[in-house]
Amino acid sequence: MVIDVPVEIGREAAREAAVRELSDPAYPKPSWVDRLLDRLWEFINDLIERATGVPGGWLTLTVLVLILAVIVFALVRAARKAPRSRRPGDGGLFGETRLGAAEHRALAERHAAAGEWAQAIRERLRAIARELEERTIVEPMPGRTATELAAEAGRALPALAADLDQGARTFADVTYGERPGTPEGYAALTDLDTAVRREKATLR
C-alpha cells in the first residue's frame, strides 16, 4: 500500500504556485481595487513579521494598521460609488433637455402621426415618467433607467406594475435592442399613460 506523505512548501513557493494558478485564463482578472488591497495585505503581513522582533514595534504597527484601515475603507467606499457599467437596455430615460410630461406627450403624438413609432414610444414613456414625477409618485432621479422607473412606480401603483414593466421593456427594445417600433407597442404605452393619470398612488 502506498501512503501519500504531505509535502511542505515554503511561503515563497506557495505564493508562486498561487500566482501560476490564478494566472489561468479561466479565472477573472482582479480589478485595480483587488490588486491594491492585495498589496496592502502583503505590506501588513510584512510589518507584522518585523514588529515581532523590534521592541515597541507593536505600538507602531497598531498605528499603521489603523491608518491603513482608514485608507482601505475610503477606497472601498469610493469603488462602490463609482459609476458601474450598465447592461444593454439600462441607459437613462432622458436626454440633456428637460421637458414636462405634456411636452413629451406632444412629441410622442407628433412622431406617431409621422409613423415614427420608435421615437413615439420613447417620448410616450418619457411622458409617463415625468407624469409620475410631477405627481410625486416617484422622486426625480437623474440617470434613472426605464427598468428602475417601472420597479419604483410599480410599488406605488401595484395595479399597473405589470404594464409598467412591459412598457419599460418596449422602451428598451426600440432604444437599445435595435428593434423597430410598432403601432401596437405605442398604443399600449398610450393606454398606460392614460391609466397612470387616472390611478391613485398607494401610500408608501
C-alpha positions as CSV (number, residue, x, y, z in Angstrom):
1,M,0.0,0.0,0.0
2,V,1.3,3.5,-1.0
3,I,0.9,6.2,1.6
4,D,0.9,9.8,0.4
5,V,3.1,11.9,2.6
6,P,2.1,15.6,2.7
7,V,4.8,17.8,1.2
8,E,5.5,21.1,3.0
9,I,6.5,24.0,0.8
10,G,7.9,27.4,1.8
11,R,6.0,30.6,1.8
12,E,7.6,31.9,-1.4
13,A,7.0,28.7,-3.2
14,A,3.3,28.7,-2.2
15,R,3.0,32.3,-3.4
16,E,4.5,31.5,-6.7
17,A,2.2,28.4,-7.1
18,A,-0.8,30.6,-6.3
19,V,0.2,33.2,-8.9
20,R,0.6,30.5,-11.5
21,E,-2.8,29.0,-10.7
22,L,-4.6,32.4,-10.7
23,S,-2.9,33.4,-14.0
24,D,-5.0,30.7,-15.7
25,P,-7.4,32.5,-18.2
26,A,-10.3,30.6,-16.5
27,Y,-10.1,33.0,-13.6
28,P,-11.5,36.5,-13.9
29,K,-8.8,39.2,-13.7
30,P,-8.9,41.2,-10.4
31,S,-9.9,44.8,-10.5
32,W,-7.5,47.6,-9.6
33,V,-9.1,47.7,-6.1
34,D,-8.5,44.0,-5.6
35,R,-4.8,44.4,-6.7
36,L,-4.3,47.4,-4.4
37,L,-5.9,45.5,-1.4
38,D,-3.6,42.5,-2.1
39,R,-0.6,44.8,-2.0
40,L,-1.8,46.4,1.3
41,W,-2.3,43.0,2.9
42,E,1.2,41.9,1.9
43,F,2.5,45.1,3.4
44,I,0.7,44.5,6.7
45,N,2.0,40.9,6.8
46,D,5.5,42.2,6.3
47,L,5.0,44.7,9.1
48,I,3.8,42.1,11.5
49,E,6.8,39.9,10.9
50,R,9.1,42.9,11.5
51,A,7.2,44.1,14.6
52,T,7.6,40.8,16.4
53,G,11.4,41.3,16.5
54,V,11.5,45.0,17.4
55,P,10.9,46.4,21.0
56,G,7.9,48.7,20.9
57,G,7.1,47.6,17.4
58,W,3.6,46.6,18.2
59,L,2.6,50.2,19.0
60,T,3.9,51.5,15.7
61,L,2.3,48.6,14.0
62,T,-1.1,49.3,15.6
63,V,-1.0,52.9,14.4
64,L,0.0,52.0,10.9
65,V,-2.8,49.3,10.7
66,L,-5.4,51.9,11.8
67,I,-4.2,54.3,9.1
68,L,-4.3,51.6,6.5
69,A,-7.8,50.6,7.7
70,V,-9.0,54.1,7.1
71,I,-7.4,54.1,3.6
72,V,-8.9,50.7,2.7
73,F,-12.4,51.9,3.9
74,A,-12.1,55.0,1.8
75,L,-11.0,53.1,-1.3
76,V,-13.9,50.5,-0.9
77,R,-16.4,53.3,-0.4
78,A,-15.1,55.2,-3.5
79,A,-15.2,52.0,-5.6
80,R,-18.9,51.4,-4.6
81,K,-19.8,54.9,-5.5
82,A,-18.0,54.8,-8.9
83,P,-20.4,54.6,-11.9
84,R,-20.9,51.0,-12.8
85,S,-21.2,49.8,-16.4
86,R,-24.8,49.3,-17.3
87,R,-26.2,46.4,-19.1
88,P,-27.6,46.8,-22.6
89,G,-31.0,48.3,-22.2
90,D,-30.2,50.1,-18.9
91,G,-29.5,53.6,-20.2
92,G,-31.1,56.7,-18.8
93,L,-34.6,57.7,-19.9
94,F,-34.0,61.4,-20.6
95,G,-31.5,63.5,-22.6
96,E,-30.0,66.8,-21.6
97,T,-33.1,68.9,-22.3
98,R,-35.7,68.8,-19.6
99,L,-39.3,68.7,-20.7
100,G,-42.6,68.3,-18.9
101,A,-45.0,65.4,-19.3
102,A,-47.3,67.4,-21.6
103,E,-44.3,68.3,-23.9
104,H,-43.1,64.7,-24.1
105,R,-46.7,63.7,-24.8
106,A,-47.0,66.2,-27.7
107,L,-43.7,65.0,-29.2
108,A,-44.9,61.4,-28.9
109,E,-48.1,62.2,-30.8
110,R,-46.2,64.1,-33.5
111,H,-43.9,61.1,-34.1
112,A,-46.8,58.8,-34.1
113,A,-48.6,60.9,-36.7
114,A,-45.5,60.6,-38.9
115,G,-45.3,56.9,-38.4
116,E,-42.1,57.2,-36.4
117,W,-43.0,54.5,-33.9
118,A,-39.7,54.0,-32.1
119,Q,-39.4,57.8,-31.4
120,A,-43.1,57.9,-30.4
121,I,-42.6,55.0,-27.9
122,R,-39.6,56.7,-26.4
123,E,-41.4,60.0,-25.9
124,R,-44.5,58.4,-24.5
125,L,-42.6,56.5,-21.8
126,R,-40.8,59.8,-21.0
127,A,-44.2,61.4,-20.7
128,I,-45.2,58.7,-18.2
129,A,-42.0,59.1,-16.2
130,R,-42.5,62.9,-16.0
131,E,-46.2,62.4,-15.1
132,L,-45.1,60.2,-12.2
133,E,-42.5,62.7,-11.0
134,E,-44.9,65.7,-11.4
135,R,-47.5,63.9,-9.2
136,T,-44.7,63.0,-6.7
137,I,-45.4,59.3,-7.2
138,V,-41.7,58.8,-7.8
139,E,-38.9,61.2,-6.8
140,P,-37.0,62.8,-9.7
141,M,-33.7,60.9,-10.1
142,P,-31.0,61.8,-12.7
143,G,-29.9,58.8,-14.8
144,R,-32.9,56.7,-13.8
145,T,-33.5,53.8,-16.2
146,A,-36.8,52.6,-17.6
147,T,-36.4,49.4,-15.6
148,E,-35.8,51.4,-12.4
149,L,-38.8,53.6,-13.1
150,A,-41.0,50.6,-13.7
151,A,-39.9,48.9,-10.4
152,E,-40.4,52.1,-8.3
153,A,-43.6,53.1,-9.9
154,G,-44.9,49.6,-9.7
155,R,-44.6,49.6,-5.9
156,A,-46.7,52.8,-5.7
157,L,-49.2,51.7,-8.4
158,P,-49.4,47.9,-7.9
159,A,-52.4,47.6,-10.3
160,L,-50.2,48.9,-13.1
161,A,-46.9,47.1,-12.1
162,A,-47.1,44.5,-15.0
163,D,-47.9,47.2,-17.6
164,L,-45.2,49.4,-16.3
165,D,-42.7,46.6,-16.6
166,Q,-43.8,45.8,-20.1
167,G,-43.6,49.5,-21.1
168,A,-40.0,49.6,-19.9
169,R,-39.2,46.5,-21.9
170,T,-40.8,48.1,-25.0
171,F,-38.7,51.2,-24.5
172,A,-35.5,49.2,-24.1
173,D,-36.3,47.1,-27.2
174,V,-36.6,50.1,-29.5
175,T,-33.9,52.2,-27.8
176,Y,-31.1,49.7,-27.2
177,G,-32.3,46.4,-28.7
178,E,-32.5,47.9,-32.2
179,R,-36.0,46.5,-32.7
180,P,-38.5,48.5,-34.7
181,G,-41.3,50.3,-33.0
182,T,-44.9,49.2,-33.8
183,P,-48.3,50.9,-33.7
184,E,-49.3,48.2,-31.2
185,G,-46.4,49.0,-28.9
186,Y,-47.2,52.7,-29.0
187,A,-50.9,52.1,-28.4
188,A,-50.1,50.0,-25.3
189,L,-47.9,52.8,-23.9
190,T,-50.6,55.4,-24.7
191,D,-53.1,53.3,-22.7
192,L,-50.6,53.0,-19.9
193,D,-50.2,56.8,-19.9
194,T,-53.9,57.3,-19.6
195,A,-54.1,54.7,-16.8
196,V,-51.3,56.3,-14.9
197,R,-53.0,59.7,-14.9
198,R,-56.2,58.1,-13.6
199,E,-54.6,55.8,-11.0
200,K,-54.2,56.9,-7.4
201,A,-50.9,56.0,-5.8
202,T,-50.7,53.6,-2.8
203,L,-49.2,55.4,0.2
204,R,-45.6,54.4,0.7
